[in-house]
Amino acid sequence: MKVARIILSLAILVGVTASAVSPAFADSYGGGSVQGYSTDSPLDNGTVVQLSADKSTDVKIATQANLANMFGVTVDRNQLLVAASNDTLKNEVFVANSGTYDVLVSNQAGSIAVGDYLTLSSINGVLMKAGTDEKTVFGRATKVFDGKGVTLGTTALKDVNGATTKTVTLGSIPVAINIEHNPNDKTTKVNVPDFLERIGVAIAEKTVSPIRIYLSLGITGISILAAIAMLYSGIRNGLISIGRNPMSKKSIFRALAQVIITALLILIIGLFAVYLLLKL
C-alpha cells in the first residue's frame, strides 16, 4: 500500500508539473493567426511573404523594395495543432501573421540579440537586425543569432555589377511577429524630444508617431490656455461686480462656480482627446 501511494503521489506531481509547464511553452511559441495560401512555387518554412497584388488568397516572397507589404511567415504545418488543407490552393502554404514562429534570418546587419527588432534583409524573404533607416519591422527576436553554432549555410551578397560585397550566414530563430512602424526609425528620434517620446509611450503603451505627439501637445496647450482665460475672465468680472453691487454676492458666486466648472470641463475634454489621439 505504501509503495502504491508513493507511485500515485509521484504521478500526481508529474501531472501538475506538466500542466504548469505546457501553458508556458504554448505562450512562448505558436499562437496567433494562421491560414492557408496559394503560391506560384513551393516556399521554405520560415520565409517572410507578402500578399499578391492579384489575389488575396495568394502570397509571394517578400522583398526589401516592398518592405511595407510584409504580411507573415510560412510555417511548418506539422507544428500546427489544426491544419485544414484546401485542395483548391496551388502549392498551399500556411502563413502566420501573428504569434511566435521560426523565421529565416541572416547576420547581414550584425548579430541578433533577444529583443532586437527585425526587418527584411537584402535576401528576399529573410530577416536581419533592423537599424534606424528601415521604416517597417516584422517583429522581435526571441533567440540569439550570431552566425555561429547551428546555421543553414552562407550566401554571398552582390552589387548591381555582380561583384560580391559581403558573405552572410543564414539561420532560423523564433520571432514574435508584430509588423509595425520601426520604433527606432531615426526620423522619429530626430523630430521628437526624448521626454515627449517617453510621455507618449507611457500614455499609449506603444510607439507613437511624431505627428500625434505634436498634435497632442498642441491640444493640451490650447485646453490649458482656454481654461486659464475663462477662469481669469470669470474671477475678474466677479470681483468687479461685487465691488459695484455687494448685495449680489450670492448670484455672482453662483455664476463664478459655473465658470470654474466649465473651465475644468474644457480641460478634462482636452486631456481626454489627447488620450484618445495617442491611444487609438
C-alpha positions as a printed Julia matrix, in Angstrom:
280×3 Matrix{Float64}:
   0.0    0.0     0.0
   2.77   2.44    0.87
   4.53   1.79   -2.45
   1.26   2.33   -4.32
   0.66   5.61   -2.52
   4.16   6.8    -3.32
   3.71   5.96   -7.01
   0.32   7.69   -7.06
   1.81  10.81   -5.41
   4.64  10.93   -7.94
   2.18  10.58  -10.8
   0.1   13.48   -9.48
   3.23  15.6    -9.03
   4.38  14.9   -12.59
   0.91  15.7   -13.92
   0.74  19.02  -12.09
   4.24  19.95  -13.25
   3.42  19.09  -16.85
   0.22  21.11  -16.78
   2.11  24.09  -15.38
   4.91  23.88  -17.93
   2.8   23.23  -21.04
   0.88  26.55  -20.99
   4.14  28.46  -20.55
   5.6   26.73  -23.61
   2.41  27.31  -25.58
   2.58  31.01  -24.77
   6.22  31.23  -25.91
   5.79  29.54  -29.29
   2.96  29.35  -31.81
  -0.41  31.02  -31.38
  -1.68  33.92  -33.44
  -3.49  33.74  -36.76
  -2.5   31.04  -39.3
  -4.17  30.48  -42.67
  -3.52  28.61  -45.9
  -2.49  30.48  -49.05
  -1.55  29.65  -52.62
   1.9   30.25  -54.13
   3.38  30.1   -57.63
   6.18  27.83  -56.38
   6.9   25.92  -53.13
   8.37  28.05  -50.32
  10.68  27.03  -47.48
   9.32  27.17  -43.94
  10.29  30.44  -42.25
  10.11  32.54  -45.41
   8.65  36.04  -45.0
   5.91  36.63  -47.55
   3.66  39.38  -48.84
   0.19  39.21  -50.36
  -0.08  39.02  -54.12
  -1.43  42.13  -55.84
  -3.73  39.99  -57.99
  -5.39  37.65  -55.47
  -5.94  37.93  -51.74
  -5.52  34.15  -51.47
  -2.0   34.2   -52.99
   1.31  35.07  -51.35
   4.83  35.52  -52.67
   8.28  36.06  -51.21
   8.59  39.49  -49.58
  11.26  41.83  -50.94
  13.16  44.68  -49.36
  11.87  47.02  -52.07
   8.32  46.4   -50.78
   9.13  46.46  -47.08
   5.77  47.88  -46.02
   3.96  44.96  -47.69
   5.32  42.28  -45.32
   2.39  40.06  -44.36
   3.56  36.97  -42.49
   5.81  33.91  -42.44
   5.38  30.41  -43.83
   5.18  27.83  -41.03
   5.57  24.07  -40.83
   2.09  22.55  -40.91
   3.37  19.69  -38.72
   3.82  22.18  -35.87
   0.2   23.31  -36.07
  -2.45  21.76  -33.84
  -5.04  22.2   -36.58
  -4.1   22.46  -40.26
  -7.06  22.04  -42.59
  -5.79  21.81  -46.17
  -7.59  23.39  -49.12
  -7.25  21.36  -52.33
  -8.1   24.43  -54.44
  -4.9   26.23  -53.39
  -1.83  25.72  -55.58
   1.36  24.86  -53.64
  -0.52  25.56  -50.41
   1.49  27.09  -47.58
   0.37  28.04  -44.1
   1.15  31.65  -43.19
   1.21  33.16  -39.7
   0.87  36.94  -39.33
   0.94  36.96  -35.53
   2.24  34.74  -32.74
   5.79  33.4   -32.37
   7.26  31.23  -35.13
  10.61  30.25  -36.64
  11.76  32.72  -39.31
  14.77  32.68  -41.63
  17.38  35.28  -40.6
  20.84  36.45  -41.6
  23.65  38.34  -39.89
  23.79  40.93  -42.69
  23.34  43.78  -40.19
  25.28  42.08  -37.4
  24.47  39.62  -34.64
  20.87  39.4   -33.46
  20.15  39.61  -29.74
  16.97  38.71  -27.88
  14.52  41.61  -28.19
  16.07  43.11  -31.34
  13.67  44.41  -33.96
  13.97  42.53  -37.27
  13.28  43.63  -40.83
  13.84  42.29  -44.34
  17.43  41.84  -45.47
  18.8   42.07  -49.0
  17.9   38.39  -49.37
  14.24  38.04  -50.3
  12.13  36.5   -47.54
  14.96  36.58  -44.97
  15.15  38.91  -41.96
  18.05  40.79  -40.4
  18.55  43.1   -37.43
  16.72  46.39  -38.03
  18.62  49.65  -37.87
  17.34  53.23  -37.93
  16.8   53.56  -41.69
  14.1   50.91  -42.21
  10.53  52.16  -41.87
   8.87  48.82  -41.04
   9.82  45.9   -38.78
   8.49  42.35  -38.87
   8.79  41.56  -35.16
  11.29  40.94  -32.36
  13.79  38.15  -31.93
  13.22  35.75  -29.04
  16.54  33.97  -29.51
  20.14  34.96  -30.27
  21.67  34.5   -33.73
  25.32  35.4   -34.21
  26.12  33.3   -37.26
  27.85  30.63  -35.17
  26.74  27.22  -33.99
  23.81  25.7   -35.87
  23.29  27.57  -39.16
  21.68  26.95  -42.55
  24.71  27.89  -44.6
  26.11  31.05  -46.16
  25.33  33.17  -49.19
  27.09  35.99  -51.0
  25.58  39.45  -51.39
  26.33  41.1   -54.71
  26.11  44.63  -56.06
  24.45  45.75  -59.31
  27.57  44.74  -61.25
  27.51  41.2   -59.86
  30.55  41.65  -57.64
  30.44  40.04  -54.18
  30.19  42.67  -51.46
  29.66  40.51  -48.38
  29.14  36.9   -47.33
  26.41  36.37  -44.73
  25.34  33.41  -42.64
  21.75  32.17  -42.64
  19.82  30.64  -39.77
  16.37  30.25  -38.24
  15.16  31.63  -34.91
  11.77  32.18  -33.24
  10.38  35.67  -33.84
   7.45  37.35  -32.07
   5.56  38.64  -35.11
   4.29  42.21  -34.9
   4.52  44.09  -38.19
   4.66  47.79  -37.34
   6.45  51.08  -37.9
  10.08  50.83  -36.81
  10.32  52.31  -33.28
  14.0   53.05  -33.94
  13.32  54.99  -37.14
  15.78  57.88  -36.99
  13.2   60.35  -38.34
  11.17  59.73  -35.18
  14.2   60.17  -32.96
  15.25  63.42  -34.66
  11.85  65.1   -34.69
  10.65  64.3   -31.17
  12.49  65.21  -27.96
  13.18  62.21  -25.73
  10.97  63.39  -22.85
   7.97  63.9   -25.18
   8.51  60.47  -26.7
   8.66  58.86  -23.25
   5.42  60.59  -22.22
   3.69  59.45  -25.42
   4.83  55.85  -24.99
   3.83  55.87  -21.3
   0.3   57.04  -22.13
  -0.27  54.97  -25.27
   1.73  51.91  -24.14
   3.12  51.72  -27.69
   5.27  53.7   -30.08
   3.58  56.95  -31.15
   4.23  58.88  -34.37
   5.72  62.4   -34.12
   2.59  63.92  -35.69
   0.36  62.53  -32.95
   2.76  63.66  -30.23
   2.85  67.24  -31.53
  -0.93  67.33  -32.09
  -1.43  66.12  -28.53
   0.95  68.8   -27.27
  -1.0   71.46  -29.19
  -4.4   70.27  -27.91
  -3.07  70.19  -24.34
  -1.71  73.73  -24.64
  -4.93  75.1   -26.16
  -7.06  73.39  -23.48
  -4.94  74.79  -20.65
  -4.91  78.31  -22.12
  -8.69  78.24  -22.71
  -9.32  77.08  -19.14
  -6.99  79.73  -17.67
  -8.51  82.51  -19.82
 -12.04  81.52  -18.75
 -11.08  81.38  -15.07
  -9.28  84.73  -15.24
 -12.19  86.4   -17.01
 -14.79  84.91  -14.64
 -12.91  85.82  -11.45
 -12.11  89.34  -12.7
 -15.7   90.07  -13.72
 -16.98  88.59  -10.46
 -14.77  90.82   -8.32
 -15.75  93.9   -10.33
 -19.46  93.01   -9.98
 -19.15  92.52   -6.22
 -17.43  95.89   -5.92
 -20.26  97.58   -7.78
 -23.11  95.72   -6.11
 -22.19  93.96   -2.83
 -25.79  92.8    -2.38
 -25.49  90.42   -5.36
 -22.74  88.26   -3.86
 -24.75  85.01   -3.97
 -25.64  85.26   -7.65
 -22.12  86.35   -8.54
 -20.56  83.42   -6.64
 -23.03  81.06   -8.32
 -22.02  82.37  -11.74
 -18.34  82.13  -10.75
 -18.81  78.48   -9.73
 -20.35  77.75  -13.12
 -17.36  79.4   -14.84
 -14.94  77.26  -12.81
 -16.84  74.05  -13.63
 -16.93  74.97  -17.33
 -13.18  75.66  -17.34
 -12.5   72.29  -15.69
 -14.72  70.54  -18.24
 -12.81  72.17  -21.1
  -9.53  70.99  -19.57
 -10.83  67.45  -18.98
 -12.26  67.16  -22.51
  -8.99  68.39  -23.98
  -6.91  65.89  -21.98
  -9.31  63.08  -22.87
  -8.97  64.0   -26.56
  -5.19  63.8   -26.17
  -5.5   60.36  -24.55
  -7.65  59.07  -27.42
  -5.3   60.55  -30.02
  -2.3   58.76  -28.51
  -4.05  55.54  -27.55
  -6.03  54.75  -30.71
